[in-house]
Amino acid sequence: MILYILVIVGLVALDQFTKYIVIQNIMGKKAIEIIPDFFNITYTENTGAAWSMFEGKMNLFYLVTVIALGIFVYLLITEGDITNKKLLTISLLMMIAGTIGNFIDRLMRHYVVDFLQFFPFGYDFPIFNVADMLLSVGTVGFAAVLLFTKQV
């Protein structure tokens, strides 16, 4: 369990560190174009969820976050086993860390700092952050476990 806690703390620290760097260097400035017409680093404040859904509904986010964290932690404790259930355990660790990373923003700032902006095939994809990536990849891994294995 100590390893799990260290992984979660490390991933949350990475998320918060990248947000700190963006706040210190890009907030209030023009986006930095990394790959022309494809990838920028920018600064935005998201008061909603994915694609800015439910903007300004902080109490809803607090409730959903606490419930989700409870479920993820329960599954990690009861089902997580890095030796026999690697994909499940790694997915849950990523989902927990991503949830905590964005929860910290909501508690401290009342919005989530997003900064990774992509334009795949000219589409202005919603801006996201490291915690969002952890949640997305963790969710895909968790879904794969549910659909293709008998781990849960």
C-alpha positions, 0 to 999 in steps of 0.5 A, a space after each residue: 500500500 505504501 507503493 500505491 501512496 507514493 505513486 499517487 503522490 508522485 502523479 499528483 505532484 507532477 500534475 500540480 507542478 505542471 500547473 504551477 509552471 503554467 501559472 507562473 509563466 503563461 497566465 495572462 500571456 499569449 499561448 505558446 505555439 509548440 507545433 504550428 497549427 497542432 499544439 499550443 501550451 496556453 492557460 485557461 480556467 475551467 469552472 466546469 468538467 470536461 468540455 466545460 460542462 456544468 460550469 460553476 457547479 462546484 458543490 456538484 463537483 465536490 460531491 461527485 469527486 468525493 464519491 468517485 474517490 471513495 469508489 476508486 480507493 475501495 476498489 484499489 484496496 479490495 481488488 488492487 494487486 500489482 503482482 496479479 492485476 497490473 492493469 487494474 491497479 495501474 488504472 485505479 492509481 491513475 484515476 485516483 491521482 487525476 481525481 485528486 489533482 483536479 480536486 485540489 484545483 477546485 478546492 484551492 482556486 474554484 476552477 481547474 487549470 488547463 493548458 494543453 491545447 491540440 488542433 488535430 485535423 483542424 479541430 480545436 480539441 478541449 484544453 486539458 491538463 495532466 490530471 485529465 490525461 491520468 483520468 482518461 488513460 486510467 478510465 480506458 485501462 479500467 474499461 479494458 479490464 472490465 471488458 476483456 479480463 476477469 480481474 474484477 
